[in-house]
Amino acid sequence: MIVSLTLNQALRIATATLAEGQRQRFAPLCVAVLDPGARPLALLRDERASINRPEIATAKAAGCLGMGVGGRELARRAQAMPAFFATLAAILPDGIAPVPGGVLIRDAAGALIGAVGVSGDTSDKDEICALAGIGAAGLTADSGQ
């Protein structure tokens, strides 16, 4: 039973996420893997990825952790409550990006053990890579679908 996300798992997720983006010929990506307290375990950026991608990827993951749901559900909620979500950027220390590409990580028992944020291409493509990375580590992805 996994109690928390390990560094090795985080590195596996991050490298597999970037590899999926390269395999699919997506734009250069950045991936942030956070523990359940939104502290970074791994942050990898393709050297061709544009500036501020680390902050965007971190905001995607941290926002999911802060609200307890995946990026797709965050997007639905942000659309329904735009004023509330506008305040969250100032409240949440690592920001929030309520779009696909932020994905919660769960262990086999369904316990929340971290989150992944990916930035660089469209949000849908970012999410595809996050799902591949989490799957490569043998963990369960929760995108808020």
Buried (B, 14 or more C-beta within 10 A) or exposed (E): EBEBBBEEBBBBBBBBBBBBBEEEEBBBBBBBBBBBEBEBBBBBBBEEBEEEBBBBBBBBBBBBBBBEBBBBBBBEBBEEEEEEBEEBEEEBEBBBBBBBBBBBBBBEEEBBBBBBBBBBBEBEBBBBBBBBBBBBBEBBBBBBE
